[in-house]
Amino acid sequence: MTTGGCCVTECLTTVQPGHVMCGSHWARVPMDVKREIYHQRARQARQERDAPELLATAIEAATQSVQ
């Protein structure tokens, strides 16, 4: 598996596959936004049609919440 980078633009931290952002940024994301990401990931795993778009929206909300 390959690693990626934190989705926060100015962060250069490498994150493990499946992680949205580094631990220090993730800790600052509000719990309701985290729950939405978990929910949309579960929907994506079940291959529900709109899950990828809604997951992207939730990740954007998480990114915005820590900037």
Secondary structure, DSSP 8 states (H G I E B T S, - for coil): ---EE-SSTT---EE-TT-SS-HHHHTTS-HHHHHHHHHHHHHHHTT-TTHHHHHHHHHHHHHHHH-
